[in-house]
Amino acid sequence: MNESSRIGIGYDIHRLVEGRKLVLGGVEIPFEKGLLGHSDSDVLTHAICDALLGAAGLGDIGTHFLDSDPRWAGASSLEFLARVVELITEKGYRVANVDATVIAERPKLVPYMQAIRKRLALVLQIEVDQINVKAKTNEGLESVGRGEAVGAQAVALLIVR
């Protein structure tokens, strides 16, 4: 391996529905709706997984955690992230930094950002200052703006161990 660093991007979006918990970055956020999906549907963690996998040339989250596999029904996406960290480590990389954005009209996420960063940093095996998470709205546009969904984007930089 002759690359000293690699960059990857990730994206995810899930529909908001009643009767589910809202989990972002492994932190449960009090809200009347949660994200629909096979696992806990944590869009932030899913986007980070995809960014890391992409940077390492290891496909995407669906390649490793099939939504048809009963093992992942209701699973914490932090389990996915921990496995992705193992995969990139096996390939000779470590996380240099992650920058991510959650896109949601509601709820307001600022009060939870530090807890989210701490939880993700722990699983990523990095310091809190190596992960940045922002919250943005979609200004009332499209499914996110109408409050029907929550999305996330992430960029990750890997460096040789």
C-alpha positions as CSV (number, residue, x, y, z in Angstrom):
1,M,0.0,0.0,0.0
2,N,1.6,3.3,-1.1
3,E,-1.2,5.7,-0.2
4,S,-0.6,7.8,2.9
5,S,-4.2,9.1,3.1
6,R,-7.6,8.4,1.6
7,I,-10.8,10.3,1.7
8,G,-14.4,9.0,1.5
9,I,-17.9,10.4,1.5
10,G,-21.1,9.0,2.9
11,Y,-24.8,9.8,2.7
12,D,-28.0,8.3,4.2
13,I,-31.6,9.3,4.6
14,H,-34.5,7.6,6.5
15,R,-38.2,8.3,6.8
16,L,-39.5,9.6,10.2
17,V,-42.3,7.5,11.6
18,E,-44.2,7.2,14.9
19,G,-43.4,4.3,17.2
20,R,-39.6,4.3,16.7
21,K,-36.8,5.9,18.7
22,L,-34.8,8.6,17.1
23,V,-31.1,7.7,17.4
24,L,-28.3,9.8,15.9
25,G,-24.7,9.1,16.5
26,G,-25.6,6.4,19.0
27,V,-27.5,8.9,21.2
28,E,-31.2,8.6,21.7
29,I,-32.9,12.0,21.0
30,P,-36.3,12.7,22.7
31,F,-38.8,13.2,19.8
32,E,-42.2,12.0,18.9
33,K,-40.9,10.1,15.8
34,G,-38.0,7.9,14.9
35,L,-36.3,6.6,11.8
36,L,-37.7,3.7,9.9
37,G,-35.4,0.9,8.9
38,H,-34.0,-2.5,9.6
39,S,-31.5,-1.5,12.3
40,D,-31.9,1.5,14.6
41,S,-31.7,3.5,11.3
42,D,-29.1,6.0,12.7
43,V,-28.5,8.0,9.5
44,L,-25.5,9.8,11.0
45,T,-23.7,6.6,11.9
46,H,-24.6,5.1,8.6
47,A,-23.2,8.0,6.6
48,I,-20.0,7.8,8.6
49,C,-19.7,4.1,8.0
50,D,-20.1,4.7,4.3
51,A,-17.5,7.5,4.3
52,L,-15.0,5.2,6.0
53,L,-15.8,2.2,3.8
54,G,-15.5,4.3,0.7
55,A,-12.2,5.8,1.8
56,A,-10.8,2.2,2.3
57,G,-12.3,0.9,-0.9
58,L,-14.5,-1.5,0.9
59,G,-17.9,-0.9,-0.6
60,D,-20.7,0.5,1.4
61,I,-22.8,-0.3,4.5
62,G,-25.2,-2.5,2.5
63,T,-22.3,-4.7,1.4
64,H,-21.4,-5.6,5.0
65,F,-24.8,-5.3,6.8
66,L,-27.6,-6.6,4.6
67,D,-31.0,-5.2,5.5
68,S,-32.4,-8.7,4.8
69,D,-30.1,-10.3,7.5
70,P,-32.1,-10.9,10.7
71,R,-28.9,-10.4,12.8
72,W,-29.2,-6.7,12.1
73,A,-32.9,-6.3,12.9
74,G,-33.0,-3.5,15.5
75,A,-29.3,-3.5,15.9
76,S,-27.4,-0.5,17.1
77,S,-25.6,1.2,14.2
78,L,-22.6,1.7,16.6
79,E,-22.1,-2.1,16.1
80,F,-21.8,-1.4,12.4
81,L,-19.3,1.4,13.1
82,A,-17.2,-0.7,15.4
83,R,-17.0,-3.4,12.7
84,V,-16.1,-0.8,10.0
85,V,-13.3,0.4,12.2
86,E,-12.0,-3.2,12.5
87,L,-12.1,-3.5,8.7
88,I,-10.2,-0.3,8.0
89,T,-7.7,-1.2,10.7
90,E,-7.1,-4.6,9.1
91,K,-6.5,-2.8,5.8
92,G,-3.8,-0.7,7.5
93,Y,-5.6,2.6,8.1
94,R,-6.8,4.6,11.0
95,V,-9.3,7.5,11.1
96,A,-7.6,10.9,10.9
97,N,-10.9,12.9,11.1
98,V,-14.6,12.9,10.3
99,D,-16.8,15.8,9.4
100,A,-20.6,15.1,9.3
101,T,-23.8,17.0,8.9
102,V,-27.3,15.9,10.0
103,I,-30.1,17.4,8.0
104,A,-33.4,17.7,9.9
105,E,-36.1,20.3,10.4
106,R,-36.8,19.0,13.9
107,P,-35.8,18.3,16.6
108,K,-33.1,20.9,17.4
109,L,-29.9,18.9,17.8
110,V,-27.5,21.4,19.3
111,P,-28.1,20.2,22.9
112,Y,-27.0,16.7,21.9
113,M,-24.0,17.4,19.8
114,Q,-21.3,17.0,22.4
115,A,-22.8,13.6,23.6
116,I,-23.0,12.5,19.9
117,R,-19.3,13.5,19.3
118,K,-18.1,11.7,22.4
119,R,-20.0,8.5,21.6
120,L,-18.8,8.4,18.0
121,A,-15.2,9.3,19.0
122,L,-15.1,6.4,21.4
123,V,-16.2,3.9,18.7
124,L,-14.0,5.4,16.1
125,Q,-11.0,5.3,18.5
126,I,-10.2,8.9,18.0
127,E,-10.2,12.1,20.1
128,V,-13.4,14.2,20.3
129,D,-11.7,17.0,18.4
130,Q,-11.2,14.7,15.4
131,I,-14.9,14.5,14.8
132,N,-17.2,17.4,13.9
133,V,-20.9,17.1,13.6
134,K,-23.2,19.9,12.4
135,A,-27.0,20.2,12.3
136,K,-28.7,21.9,9.4
137,T,-32.3,22.2,8.2
138,N,-33.5,21.9,4.6
139,E,-35.3,25.2,4.9
140,G,-38.7,23.6,4.4
141,L,-37.7,21.9,1.1
142,E,-38.3,18.3,0.0
143,S,-39.0,15.4,2.4
144,V,-36.5,16.5,5.0
145,G,-37.9,20.1,5.0
146,R,-41.4,18.8,5.3
147,G,-40.4,16.8,8.4
148,E,-40.9,13.4,6.7
149,A,-37.2,12.3,6.9
150,V,-33.8,12.9,8.4
151,G,-30.6,12.8,6.3
152,A,-26.9,12.9,7.0
153,Q,-23.7,13.4,5.1
154,A,-20.1,12.6,6.2
155,V,-16.6,12.9,4.9
156,A,-13.8,10.8,6.5
157,L,-10.0,11.0,6.1
158,L,-8.0,7.8,6.7
159,I,-4.3,7.7,7.1
160,V,-1.8,4.8,7.2
161,R,-1.4,3.3,10.6
